[in-house]
Structures are given as C-alpha cells and as structure tokens.
C-alpha cells in the first residue's frame, strides 16, 4: 500500500474541502479542538508556540450562529487561576498535570476567544449557507487560507 504525505504547500482549497479539520491541523503542525466537520460544527485551530512563555495561543475559530458561519481570528489567553478553568471542563486533577491542549481547551471554554485584527483591519468573515443550510467549503477555505497558514508562524 502506497501512502503519500500531504505537505502544507499541497493544501489547496479543494484539498482542504476533502479533509477533516483534524487532518488539516496535523499537516500544518497546529492543534485543533472540535468536530471533524468544522463547517457545520464549532471548532478552532490554534498554535501553542506562545503558550508557555507568553501565556496565549493564536487561534482561528469557526462558529455557526444565526444560520451563518463566522470565522474569527484571535487569541486564547492562559489564566493565572487555571484551577477554575479546569473545573469548567470537568478536568480531574487525579489525571496529573494537564497538557497544553487541555489548558487551551479549559481557557477557551471559560473565557472564549479574544478577537484580533489582521493586517487589512478585518477580524471576522461571515459565510451564508445556501437555502438548504449547506456551506460550499472551497470558497471558505480560499477566503481564510491566509489566516490559517498565518497561524503556523
């Protein structure tokens, strides 16, 4: 059986539309929390590079609300009182020290996303589904690909 590895430069909008959000995150070296189908269910991509030293993770969040899909750029901040955040997600301390991914999930669940702005002054893009509630994924990936790839840096 021949396996081909997908590289970041191979991720066209058409290719991303065929992949799960978890698979896209793995190719880009990012974390992902949420459903495999990010277009129909909430989820967010994140970079842990600044978590330990600077107490934040850059993030790109997908949210369905009011019949639309919102894609937001922002950050998740680490709290001084992680115990409260960990309680929100029901983390049991008997499991040991929570890893970075659990810490990010806890802070996101407690405080959400702090919206940021990209260089064009935009921080959110809105996509409207067709009359059956379907989102055409390729145009979404095309529109936000720069933001997603920007998380890698």
C-alpha positions in Angstrom: 0.0 0.0 0.0 1.4 3.4 -1.0 0.9 6.3 1.3 1.5 9.9 0.2 2.2 12.5 2.8 0.3 15.8 2.4 2.5 18.9 2.8 1.3 22.4 3.6 2.0 23.5 0.0 -0.3 20.7 -1.2 -3.3 22.2 0.8 -5.4 23.8 -1.9 -8.9 24.9 -1.0 -10.2 21.8 -2.9 -8.0 19.5 -1.0 -8.9 21.1 2.4 -12.6 20.6 1.5 -11.9 16.9 1.3 -10.1 16.6 4.6 -11.2 16.6 8.2 -10.2 19.6 10.3 -8.0 17.4 12.4 -6.1 16.2 9.3 -5.6 19.8 8.2 -4.3 20.8 11.6 -1.9 17.9 11.5 -0.5 18.9 8.1 0.1 22.5 9.3 1.5 21.5 12.7 -1.4 23.1 14.6 -3.7 22.0 17.3 -7.5 21.6 16.7 -10.4 21.3 19.0 -13.9 20.5 17.7 -15.8 18.3 15.3 -14.1 16.9 12.2 -16.5 18.9 10.0 -15.6 22.4 11.0 -18.1 24.0 8.6 -21.2 22.6 10.2 -20.0 22.4 13.9 -18.0 24.8 16.0 -14.2 24.2 16.2 -10.9 26.1 16.4 -7.4 25.8 15.1 -4.6 27.0 17.4 -0.8 27.4 17.7 0.8 26.6 21.0 4.1 28.4 20.3 3.5 31.3 22.7 1.6 29.3 25.4 4.3 28.6 27.9 6.3 31.8 27.6 3.8 34.5 26.7 0.5 32.9 28.0 -1.5 32.9 24.8 -2.3 30.8 21.8 -3.2 32.3 18.4 -6.5 30.9 17.2 -8.8 30.7 14.2 -12.3 29.8 15.3 -15.3 28.6 13.3 -18.8 29.3 14.8 -22.3 28.6 13.4 -24.8 31.1 14.7 -27.9 32.9 13.3 -27.8 30.5 10.3 -24.4 31.7 9.2 -20.8 30.6 9.6 -18.4 33.0 11.3 -14.6 32.6 11.1 -12.7 34.7 13.6 -9.0 35.4 14.1 -8.0 35.8 17.7 -6.2 34.6 20.8 -6.9 32.4 23.8 -5.2 33.6 27.0 -3.9 31.4 29.8 -5.3 32.4 33.1 -3.4 32.7 36.4 -6.1 30.7 38.0 -6.1 27.6 35.9 -7.9 25.6 38.5 -11.1 27.5 37.8 -10.8 27.0 34.1 -10.1 23.3 34.5 -13.2 22.9 36.7 -15.3 24.4 33.8 -14.3 21.4 31.6 -14.5 18.9 34.4 -10.8 18.1 34.5 -9.9 15.7 37.3 -6.6 16.6 39.0 -6.1 12.9 39.7 -5.1 12.6 36.0 -2.0 14.6 36.7 -0.8 18.0 35.3 -3.0 18.9 32.3 -1.1 19.1 29.0 -1.1 22.3 26.9 -4.0 21.2 24.8 -6.2 20.6 27.9 -5.1 24.0 29.3 -6.1 25.7 26.0 -9.4 23.9 25.9 -10.1 25.0 29.5 -9.3 28.6 28.9 -11.3 28.8 25.7 -14.3 27.1 27.4 -14.1 29.6 30.3 -13.3 32.9 28.6 -13.7 32.3 24.9 -11.7 34.0 22.2 -10.3 37.5 22.2 -10.8 38.7 18.7 -7.8 40.1 16.8 -7.4 42.0 13.6 -5.4 41.0 10.5 -3.4 43.5 8.5 -6.5 44.5 6.5 -8.3 45.5 9.6 -10.7 42.6 9.4 -11.1 40.1 12.2 -14.1 38.0 11.1 -15.5 36.7 7.9 -19.1 35.7 7.5 -20.4 33.0 5.1 -24.1 32.4 4.4 -25.2 28.9 3.6 -27.5 28.1 0.7 -31.2 27.6 1.1 -30.7 24.0 2.4 -28.1 25.2 5.0 -25.2 23.8 3.0 -21.8 25.7 3.0 -19.7 25.4 -0.1 -16.3 24.7 1.6 -13.9 25.6 -1.2 -14.7 29.3 -1.2 -14.5 29.4 2.6 -11.0 27.7 2.6 -9.9 30.1 -0.2 -11.1 33.1 1.8 -9.4 32.2 5.1 -6.4 30.2 3.9 -4.0 33.1 4.6 -5.3 33.4 8.2 -5.0 29.6 8.7 -1.5 29.4 7.2 -0.6 32.5 9.3 -1.1 30.5 12.5 1.9 28.4 11.6 4.3 31.3 12.2 
